[in-house]
Amino acid sequence: MPSTAKTVPDGIHTMWPIITEDDKKQVMESLESGILTGPYGPQLRGAETEFAQWVGAKRCLMTNSGTAALHMAVEAAQIGPGDEVILPSFTFLATALAVLHNNAVPVFVDIDPDTFNIDPSKIEAKITPRTKAVIAVHLHGLCADIDPIKEICARHNLLLIEDAAQAHGATYKGRKAGTLGDMAIFSVQASKNLPCGEGGFFVTSNDALADRANKMRLFGQDASFEDEKLINLNWPIDRFRGFESIMGGWQYLPGELPAALTRSQLRALDAHNENARRNGRFLTEQLKGVPGLIPPHIPADRETVYHKFRLRLDPAAAGVDAPPVVFRDKILAALKAEGVECCLWETKPLPLQKYFAEQTGYGRGCPYNCAHRSEPAPKPQPEDYANAKALLDSSLVLGSHSYPIIAQSIEVMEYYVKAIKKVFSGVKDLF
């Protein structure tokens, strides 16, 4: 029988985000300025300029959430009632909700079981005359296979939106996530590799898309990037001209304080990402020979930032006769008992979650069966998302939102390896 002593000592983990004295100084300077909000506040404009330079995009708009940035991308593409947007069946629910926010229909595509991202070979079968865009999600910090997706978009005259909420600094063939499509979004929510609490970025090098997103972000007003010339920071929330809504809009601005923290955290992002990569590579190398465990697969043309380190589980290879979900949950409980931070995150593909499976939308059939469509949208079929379901039934994430691997020392990773090997050496005793 294996030892029953807990492997990972208490108090050894580092909480995320890591807040430094430089972070506190940046936020306090912002607070002491008395400027707390406004589309051209110094912290907001600083965050937008610095992130645009870091990612390599011409235009950048900071938002109060990654979901808001996604909605801005959908609106910038002029996607509306009855239109369709293709996206992966495994992603955070905000990807699909942003489509519904504009009364459009999310159309789900199964994933590549090795990378967990949208399978390009299955996209064209989902394209209809109503399709307007593809959202490629760079899940867990690994870029989707963008080149074949771009070819499909070009053939069908579709816009390509990158959901890079988890992929700050990830690369595809040497190019950074956020510069691979027509426009992209990032999240800076507290669990992300670039954290500020709540917030996001919309980025593009297309002036027309940026202009429409800019108007939508501020109540649909007749806003312009040239308005910055009209601002006097002695009157930080005055624009010295009238307000007129010329299109539908929302209030998606962040405040100055989260923008200030984002600026400070951005200066540490490359170092934090390198720590995540080191930990991810170490775990992969140490665990790849454990029967029943499959570490993440990173294609040679991509560099991940390991926002999440997902382990696939194979009960048969571990010598256990158990359903995948039972095996997964037993392993999860055993690892937690050993002191390992771990979680499940999503447990169902989006098209199988109640809201999307029942196509509730906004009532009265909108947008799935509305006046803008001559026929209702087809209902999701579980067999179309078999890879996503199989993955979620048989995998778990090492690390948690509060204690992800990006924040941890190599010593913690060494303890994790010991704990995982301990659990799998006695795995049959769990059943």
C-alpha positions in Angstrom: 0.0 0.0 0.0 1.3 3.5 -0.8 2.0 6.0 2.0 -1.0 7.9 3.4 1.0 11.0 4.3 0.2 14.1 2.2 2.9 14.8 -0.4 2.5 18.6 -1.0 3.2 20.6 2.2 0.8 23.2 3.3 1.7 26.8 2.7 4.0 26.1 -0.2 1.8 27.5 -3.0 2.0 31.1 -4.4 -1.4 32.8 -4.8 -2.2 34.4 -8.2 -2.1 37.2 -9.2 1.2 38.2 -7.7 0.9 41.8 -6.5 4.2 43.7 -6.2 5.2 47.0 -4.7 5.4 48.3 -8.3 1.8 47.3 -8.9 0.7 49.1 -5.7 2.7 52.2 -6.7 1.1 52.4 -10.1 -2.4 52.1 -8.8 -1.8 54.6 -6.0 -0.4 57.1 -8.4 -3.5 56.7 -10.5 -5.8 57.1 -7.5 -3.9 60.2 -6.3 -4.3 61.8 -9.7 -8.1 62.1 -9.1 -8.8 60.7 -12.6 -10.9 57.6 -12.1 -12.5 57.1 -15.5 -12.9 58.4 -19.1 -12.2 57.1 -22.6 -8.9 59.0 -22.7 -7.7 58.8 -19.1 -3.9 58.5 -18.9 -3.9 55.0 -17.4 -6.4 53.7 -20.0 -4.6 55.2 -22.9 -1.3 54.0 -21.5 -2.6 50.5 -21.2 -4.0 50.5 -24.7 -0.8 52.0 -26.2 1.5 49.6 -24.4 -0.5 46.5 -25.0 -0.8 47.4 -28.7 2.9 47.7 -28.9 3.5 44.5 -27.0 1.1 42.4 -29.1 1.9 44.0 -32.4 -1.5 45.5 -33.4 -2.3 49.0 -34.7 -5.4 49.6 -32.6 -6.2 48.6 -29.1 -9.3 49.3 -27.0 -9.4 48.3 -23.3 -12.8 47.0 -22.0 -14.3 46.1 -18.6 -14.2 42.4 -19.5 -13.1 39.9 -22.1 -16.7 39.2 -22.8 -17.3 42.9 -23.6 -14.4 42.8 -26.0 -15.8 39.7 -27.7 -19.2 41.4 -28.1 -17.4 44.4 -29.6 -15.7 42.1 -32.1 -19.1 40.6 -33.1 -20.6 44.1 -33.5 -17.6 45.4 -35.3 -18.2 42.6 -37.9 -21.8 43.9 -38.2 -23.1 40.4 -37.3 -26.8 40.6 -36.5 -30.1 38.8 -36.1 -30.2 35.4 -37.8 -26.5 35.5 -38.8 -24.3 32.6 -37.8 -20.8 32.5 -36.2 -18.7 29.3 -36.1 -16.8 28.6 -32.9 -15.4 25.5 -31.0 -17.6 23.3 -28.9 -15.1 23.5 -26.1 -14.4 27.0 -24.8 -15.6 29.3 -22.0 -19.2 30.1 -22.4 -18.5 33.8 -23.0 -17.4 33.0 -26.6 -20.9 31.8 -27.5 -22.7 34.4 -25.3 -21.1 37.2 -27.1 -22.6 36.0 -30.4 -26.1 35.8 -28.8 -25.6 39.3 -27.4 -26.0 40.5 -31.0 -28.9 38.2 -31.7 -26.8 35.9 -33.9 -26.6 32.1 -33.7 -23.5 30.3 -32.4 -22.7 27.3 -34.5 -20.4 24.8 -32.8 -17.6 22.7 -34.3 -15.9 19.7 -32.6 -12.3 20.0 -31.4 -9.0 18.4 -32.3 -8.5 15.9 -29.3 -4.8 16.6 -29.2 -4.7 20.4 -29.0 -8.3 20.9 -27.6 -8.8 23.7 -30.2 -11.3 23.8 -33.0 -10.7 21.2 -35.7 -10.2 23.0 -39.0 -11.2 20.0 -41.0 -14.7 20.2 -39.6 -15.4 23.9 -40.2 -16.6 23.9 -43.8 -19.4 21.4 -43.1 -21.0 24.0 -40.8 -20.8 26.9 -43.2 -24.1 28.1 -44.6 -25.1 31.3 -46.5 -25.8 32.9 -43.1 -22.3 32.3 -41.8 -20.4 35.6 -41.2 -17.4 34.8 -39.1 -15.3 32.2 -37.4 -14.1 32.6 -33.8 -10.9 30.7 -33.3 -10.2 30.2 -29.6 -6.6 29.8 -28.4 -7.6 27.5 -25.5 -5.4 27.1 -22.4 -2.7 29.3 -23.9 -2.2 27.3 -27.2 -3.0 28.8 -30.5 -5.5 27.2 -32.8 -4.2 25.9 -36.2 -4.8 29.3 -37.8 -3.5 28.9 -41.4 -6.1 26.4 -42.6 -8.8 28.4 -40.8 -7.7 31.5 -42.6 -7.8 29.7 -45.9 -11.4 28.6 -45.2 -12.4 32.2 -44.2 -10.8 33.6 -47.4 -12.7 31.1 -49.6 -16.0 31.9 -48.0 -15.5 35.6 -47.4 -15.7 35.2 -43.6 -14.1 37.4 -40.9 -11.7 35.6 -38.5 -11.9 36.6 -34.8 -9.3 35.4 -32.4 -10.5 34.6 -28.8 -7.1 34.9 -27.2 -8.5 35.4 -23.7 -6.1 32.7 -22.3 -3.3 33.2 -24.7 -1.3 36.4 -24.0 2.1 35.7 -25.5 1.3 32.4 -27.3 2.7 32.1 -30.8 1.9 30.4 -34.0 4.7 30.0 -36.5 6.5 32.8 -34.8 3.5 35.2 -34.8 1.8 36.3 -31.6 -1.8 35.5 -30.8 -3.8 38.6 -31.4 -2.2 39.3 -34.8 -3.4 36.2 -36.7 -6.9 37.2 -37.7 -9.0 40.3 -38.6 -9.4 41.2 -34.9 -8.8 39.6 -31.5 -9.7 39.8 -27.9 -7.9 39.2 -24.7 -9.1 39.0 -21.1 -7.3 40.5 -18.1 -9.6 38.9 -15.5 -7.8 37.8 -12.3 -7.0 34.3 -13.4 -5.4 35.2 -16.7 -1.6 35.3 -17.3 -2.1 39.1 -17.5 -4.4 39.9 -14.6 -6.0 43.1 -13.3 -9.2 41.8 -11.7 -11.8 42.3 -14.5 -11.1 43.7 -17.9 -10.2 42.9 -21.5 -8.7 44.2 -24.8 -10.0 44.4 -28.3 -7.2 44.6 -30.8 -7.0 45.0 -34.6 -4.9 46.6 -37.4 -8.1 47.3 -39.4 -9.1 50.9 -38.9 -12.8 50.4 -39.9 -13.3 47.5 -37.4 -11.6 49.6 -34.7 -13.7 52.6 -35.4 -17.0 50.7 -35.1 -15.8 48.9 -32.0 -14.8 52.2 -30.5 -18.3 53.7 -31.0 -20.0 50.6 -29.7 -17.9 50.6 -26.5 -19.2 54.0 -25.5 -23.0 53.9 -25.9 -22.9 53.9 -29.7 -21.8 57.6 -29.7 -20.3 59.3 -32.6 -16.9 58.7 -31.0 -13.6 59.0 -32.9 -10.0 58.2 -32.2 -9.4 61.9 -33.0 -11.4 62.9 -30.0 -8.3 62.5 -27.9 -7.2 65.9 -29.2 -10.2 67.5 -27.6 -9.5 66.3 -24.1 -8.0 68.4 -21.4 -7.1 66.3 -18.4 -8.0 69.1 -16.0 -11.6 68.1 -17.1 -10.9 64.3 -17.6 -14.5 63.2 -18.1 -15.6 66.1 -20.3 -15.4 65.9 -24.1 -16.3 69.5 -25.0 -18.8 68.4 -27.7 -22.2 67.0 -27.8 -23.2 63.4 -27.4 -25.2 61.6 -30.1 -25.8 57.9 -30.4 -25.5 56.8 -34.0 -25.7 53.1 -33.5 -26.5 50.5 -30.8 -23.9 50.6 -28.0 -23.0 49.7 -24.5 -20.9 51.0 -21.7 -17.8 48.8 -21.9 -15.1 51.1 -20.6 -13.0 50.0 -17.7 -11.9 52.4 -15.0 -8.5 54.0 -14.5 -7.5 51.7 -11.5 -7.7 48.4 -13.4 -5.9 50.0 -16.3 -3.1 51.1 -14.0 -2.7 47.6 -12.6 -2.8 46.1 -16.1 0.1 48.4 -17.2 2.2 47.3 -14.2 1.4 43.6 -14.7 2.2 43.9 -18.4 5.8 44.7 -17.5 6.0 41.4 -15.7 4.1 39.3 -18.3 7.0 37.9 -20.3 8.8 36.7 -17.1 5.6 35.2 -15.7 5.0 33.4 -19.1 8.5 32.0 -19.0 7.9 30.6 -15.6 4.7 29.0 -16.8 6.5 27.5 -19.8 9.3 26.1 -17.6 6.7 24.5 -15.2 4.7 23.1 -18.1 7.8 21.6 -19.8 8.9 20.1 -16.5 5.5 18.5 -15.8 5.3 17.2 -19.4 8.7 15.6 -19.3 8.3 14.1 -15.8 4.8 12.7 -16.4 4.9 11.4 -20.0 5.8 7.9 -18.9 3.1 7.4 -16.3 0.6 4.8 -17.5 -2.9 6.4 -17.8 -1.7 10.0 -18.0 -1.3 12.0 -21.2 0.3 15.5 -20.9 -0.7 18.3 -23.2 0.5 18.1 -26.8 2.2 21.2 -28.1 2.7 21.2 -31.9 6.2 22.1 -33.1 5.0 25.3 -34.9 3.4 26.7 -31.7 4.6 28.1 -28.3 2.0 27.9 -25.5 1.8 30.0 -22.3 0.2 27.1 -20.3 -2.7 29.2 -19.0 -4.1 25.8 -18.0 -2.2 22.5 -17.9 -4.8 19.9 -18.8 -4.0 16.2 -18.2 -5.9 13.6 -20.2 -6.6 10.3 -18.3 -6.9 6.8 -19.7 -8.3 4.3 -17.1 -7.5 1.3 -19.3 -3.9 2.3 -19.7 -3.7 2.6 -15.9 -5.1 -0.9 -15.5 -8.5 0.2 -14.2 -11.9 -0.9 -15.5 -14.0 2.2 -14.7 -16.0 4.7 -16.7 -14.0 7.8 -17.7 -16.0 10.2 -15.5 -15.7 7.9 -12.4 -12.0 7.5 -13.0 -11.5 11.3 -13.5 -13.3 12.2 -10.3 -11.5 9.6 -8.2 -8.1 10.9 -9.5 -9.2 14.5 -8.8 -10.1 13.7 -5.2 -6.9 11.7 -4.6 -4.7 14.5 -6.0 -6.5 17.1 -3.8 -6.0 14.8 -0.8 -2.2 14.9 -1.6 -2.2 18.7 -1.6 -2.2 19.2 -5.4 -4.2 22.2 -6.7 -6.4 20.9 -9.4 -9.8 21.4 -10.9 -12.1 20.4 -13.8 -13.0 23.9 -15.2 -15.7 23.2 -17.9 -17.4 19.8 -17.6 -19.7 19.9 -20.7 -19.2 21.0 -24.3 -21.1 24.3 -24.8 -23.7 22.9 -27.2 -24.6 20.3 -24.6 -25.1 22.9 -21.9 -28.7 23.6 -21.1 -28.9 27.2 -22.5 -27.4 26.3 -25.8 -28.9 22.8 -26.1 -32.4 24.1 -25.6 -31.7 27.2 -27.8 -33.5 29.3 -25.3 -31.9 32.5 -26.6 -33.9 35.6 -25.8 -37.4 34.1 -26.0 -39.9 33.9 -28.8 -37.4 31.9 -30.8 -34.9 34.7 -31.1 -32.3 34.3 -32.6 -32.6 30.7 -33.6 -36.0 30.9 -35.2 -36.7 34.5 -35.9 -38.1 36.7 -38.7 -34.6 37.1 -40.1 -34.4 33.3 -40.8 -36.4 31.4 -43.4 -35.8 28.2 -41.4 -34.9 27.5 -37.7 -31.3 26.8 -36.8 -30.6 23.1 -36.4 -30.5 21.7 -32.9 -27.1 20.6 -31.6 -26.5 16.9 -32.0 -24.3 15.3 -29.3 -22.5 13.0 -31.8 -21.2 16.2 -33.5 -19.2 17.0 -30.4 -17.9 13.6 -29.4 -14.2 14.7 -29.1 -15.1 17.6 -26.8 -17.3 15.4 -24.6 -14.7 12.6 -24.4 -12.0 15.1 -23.4 -14.0 16.7 -20.7 -15.2 13.3 -19.3 -11.6 12.1 -19.1 -9.3 15.1 -18.1 -8.5 17.5 -15.4 -6.5 20.7 -14.9 -3.4 20.9 -12.7 -3.5 24.1 -10.8 -6.5 26.3 -10.0 -7.6 29.9 -10.7 -6.2 31.0 -7.3 -3.0 28.8 -7.5 -2.2 28.2 -11.2 1.1 26.8 -12.4 2.2 30.2 -13.7 2.7 31.4 -10.1 4.5 28.3 -8.7 8.1 27.6 -8.1 9.8 24.5 -9.6 9.8 23.1 -6.1 6.0 23.0 -6.1 6.1 21.3 -9.5 8.5 18.6 -8.1 6.1 17.9 -5.3 3.3 17.7 -7.8 5.2 15.1 -9.8 5.8 13.1 -6.6 2.1 13.3 -5.6 0.8 12.3 -9.1 3.2 9.3 -9.3 2.1 8.3 -5.8 -1.6 8.4 -6.7 -1.0 6.4 -9.9 1.3 3.9 -8.3 -1.7 2.9 -6.1 -4.5 3.8 -8.5 -6.2 0.4 -8.3 -6.7 0.9 -4.6 -9.0 3.8 -5.4 -11.6 1.5 -6.9 
